Amino acid sequence: MSSVLRSVVTGVGGYLPDEIVTNADLAKFVDTSDEWIVERTGIRQRHRAAPEQGCSDLAVEAAKRALAAAGRTAAQIDLIIVATTTPDLTFPATAAMVQRKLGAPIGIAFDVQAVCSGFVYALSVADGFVARGLAKCALVIGSETMTRLMDWTDRGTCVLFGDGAGAVVLEPGEGTGGIEDRGLLGFALRCDGTKQDLLYVDGGPSTTGTVGKLRMAGNQVFRHAVVNIAEGVEAAAAAAGVPISSVDWFIPHQANQRILEGVARRLGIAPERVISTVAEHANTSAASIPLAWAQGIADGRIKPGQLLLLEAMGGGLTWGACVVRL
């Protein structure tokens, strides 16, 4: 039987800033309450980066933990992809800053911008390098400082988001081409630019010259999320050749507990197979999937050899899914 090259996840790491902001903390200066937030979103707290911490700083900490889990060092990295919508600077790429701060050698480094779907998009891009023998040790990082985009007078959005970073190490591994292989087995990526006005930031360097604030039509995003994500998940599972019923763990983007439950119900995935960190982390955009993945490994639920299903939806609207065997 001939062999194929797969992109294998050899290490996962997450990092959350020290400061925790509870719903009660927000209620001191936002017209809201713990009960209102929990009932509608399932969120109880979120982490907030310190004023001196940039997106790249969070990314570096997550990367260090992923590298340690993989038994690799910064000297071995030849590809860095950072998924983020909150970069330190307009340019250079946050990935270039991560390369410098880690002390990684000259190699490939760039960012991917697909908002909350960014980590799934970035995994797919990295797979194009690793599974074709163009990279031997890749870092794929989702890192966000979403609290910097908040309008703190808009209770419908400012309570939803938090800061954090998650990272995985990808390395090439031999497989048979079957569903028992370790590695990235199937993807589905989507974008519908006609839905831009449902979730966006009202600023940018070529329009307003400002960073802008996040704006969202929450009810419409919720409606699109459940239908679109389910379609993307089914397409990714079909591309991987695996039935959804065989998935050990569903690791969704942590946007809203009601969305997580709605998608799982539509796909026939039991609640006990869903990794949910939204109560503790809130929505950390591109960081949410790797953060939940790292949490599932840390608490012993996710084990080597298991089949994982990742999905996300974000501004654009973008959405996507990925099937991985750890």
N, C-alpha and C positions, 0 to 999 in steps of 0.2 A: 504494500500500500504506500502510495506517495505521501510525503509530508508537506505541510503548509506552515508558513510563518504566521504566528498569532501575536497580537499585542497583549502581554500578560501583565496584570496588576500585581506588583510584588510588594508594595507598601502603601499604606494609607495613613494620613495624619490630619489632625484638625487643630485649630487654634481659635480661642475666644478671648477678647480683651477682658481685663479684670473687672471693669465697672459693670455692675448689673443694674438695670433700670426696671423696676417693677411697674405694674399697672397703677399701683397706689402712688408711686412717684410721679407718673405722668398726670394723674388726676389732680395734682397740686397746681398745675399750670395749664392743663387742657381740660375742656368741658367734656369729661368722660368719667368712667368708673371702672373698677375691676370687673364688676358683674357684666357691664355692657360689652367690654372687650372680650371676656372669656366666652360669653354666650354666642357672640358673632364670629369669633375667630379661633378660639381655643388657646390664645396666647396669654401667658401669665407674666412673662418677663422677656427682656432682650439684653444683649450686651452692647456696650458703646465704647468705641475706641477712644483712647486718651487724646487730648488735643495735639500732642506731638507725634502720634502714630498715624502714618499714612497707610494706604492700601498695600504698598510694597512691604511694609514692616509686618503686617499681618500675614501676608503671603510667605515671607521668609520663615516665620515661625512654624507655619503649617508644613512648609517644604522640609524643614529640618526634621520634623517628626515623621514625615513620610519616608524620608531617606533613611532614618534610623530603623524604621520598621522593615525596610527593604534590605538593610545591611549594606547600603551604598553611601558614598561620600560625594560632596559637591564636585570633587575633582573628576568624577565619572560622568557628570551630566553633559549631554551634547544637544539637548533640546529643552527649551522652557516655553510653555504656552500658558499665559495667564488669561483667564476669563474674568472680565470685570467691566462694570459700567461706571465705576468711581475711581478712575486712575489718579495717581499722584499729580500728574501733569498732563496737559494735552499731548505733549510728546517730550521725551522719548517714551516708548512703551514701558509699562510697569514691569514687563518681563525682563527688560534690559536692566532695570534697577535691581530686580531680584537676582539676576546673574551677578551683578557687581557685589551686592551685599552678601551673597552666599560664597563669593570667591570662586565661582564656577569658571571654567576655561572658556575661551572664545568658541562659540557654537551658534546655534539657531535660537533666537528669542524674539517672540512677538506676542501681541495681545489678540484676543477674540472678543467681539462685542455682540452678544445676542441677549443681553440683559439676563433674566432669570434662567433662560435656556443655555446660557453661555458655557456651563461646564459640560453639558452633553455635546454641544457643538465642538468644544475644544477637544474632547475625547476622540471625536470622529476625525478631526484634523490630525491629531497626534497619531492615530491609527494609520493614517496615510503615510507617515514617515516610518514608524516602528515596524509595521507588518510588511513593509517593502525593503527592510534592511537599511534604511537611510538614517536611523537613529538607534543607538544601543541602550541609552538610559535617558528617558524623557520624564520631565516633571510637568504634570498638568495640574494647574492650580485654579481654584475659584476663590477670589478674594474681593471683599466689598466693605466699604464704609458708607452704607446706605443712609445712616442717620444724618450725614452731611447734605443729603438731598431733600430733607423733610421741611415742609411748611408746618410749623408747630401750632398754627391756628386751625389746621385742617384735621379734625379728629378722625375723619374717615380714612386717612392714610398714615398719619404720623405714628399711630399706635401699632402699625403692622410690621415695621422693619427694625432690623438690628444689624450689627457689624460682626464680621468673622471671616475666617478663611479655612479652606480645606484643600488637601493636595493628594495626588496619587503618583506613584512611580510606575511607569510603563517600560517593560523590557521585552525584547523578542523572545518567543518560545516556540518550540516545534509542536505542531499538532497534526492530527489526521484529516482535519477538515470537517469533523463530525461535531455533534452537539455536546460530546463529553470533553472536548478540548477546554483547557483553561484559556482565559483571555476574553477579548471583546468579540462577541459572536454576531451581533446584528444591530443596525441603527435605523432610525427613521427621523428625518429632520424636516421641519416645515416652517414657512413664514407666509403670513397674509398681511401685506403692507397696507391694505385698505382699512385695516382696523387700528391704525396708528393712534387715533384720537381716544381710544379706550384706555391707554396706558402709555404715558410719555413724560418727559421732562421739558418744561417750557423755556429752555435756554440752551445756548451752545455758542461756540466760538465764531461761527460764520453767520449767525443770525442776530443774537442779542449781545454777544460778547460777554455773557455771564454763564455761570454754571446752571442756574435755573432750579426749579423745584418740581418734585414729582406730582403728577396729576393722574387721577384714575377714576374711571366710571365703574365702580366696584361691582354693581349688580350685573352689568353686561360682561365684565371680565369673568365673573363666576360662571355665567351661563356658557360662555365659549370654552372655558377651561375644562369642564367636565366632558363635553362632547369631543373637543379637539384632542385632549390628552388621551382619551380612551382609543381614538382612532390611531394616534401615533404609536401607542403601546402595542396595539394589535399588529400594526405594520412592522414594528421592530421585532416582535416575537416571530412573525412569519418570515422575516429576513433571516433570522437566526435558525429557523426550523424547529422551534420549541413551542409546545403548548403553554399557555399562560398558567395552566394548572400545575405545571412542573416547577414553577418558580418558587424558590425557598423564601426569598425576601423581596418585598416591594419597597424601593427607596425613592419616594417621590420628592419633588421640590416642596419645601416646607413653607407654603404660602398661607394656608388657612386650613384648619382642621376639618372644616365642612367640605372643602374641595377634596382633601385627601380621602375622606370617607365616601364622598360621592363617586370619585373615580374608582376606588377599590370596589364599591358595590356594583358599579356598571360593568367592571371586568370580572366580577365573581371572585375577587381575592378576599380571603377572610381577614378580619381586622387584626387578628393576632400575627399575621404575616406582614404587617405594615410597620416600617420603622418611622416613628413620628417623634420629632424633636421640636415641633413648632411651639409648644408650650414654654420651653426654656430658651429657645434661640430666636423666635419670631422668624420673619422672612429675611434671610440674608442673601437673597438673590442668587448669583452664581455660586456662592459658597455653600448653599444649603444642602445640596446632595452629598458632597464629600464630607461635610460636617456630620450629617446623619450617618453616613457610611462609617466614619471613624468611631462614632458613638456606639454603633452596633457591634463593631469589632471589640471595642474596649469593654463592653458589658457582657461579652461572650456569646451573644446571639448569632452573629455572623461568623462562619467558620470556613476554612479552606475547602475548596471543592464545591461549595454551594453556588446555586444559580441565582443571580441578582437581576432585578428589573429596575432601571432608573428612568425617571421621566421629569420633564419640567415644561412650564409655559411662562413666557414673559413678554415684555413690551416688543412691539413690532407689527402685529403679534407674531412671536416666534414660539414654536414648541418642538419637542423632540423626545425620543426615548432610546434606550440602549439596553441590550442584554449582555451580561458579563458572567463568566464563570470564574470564581475567585481561585 
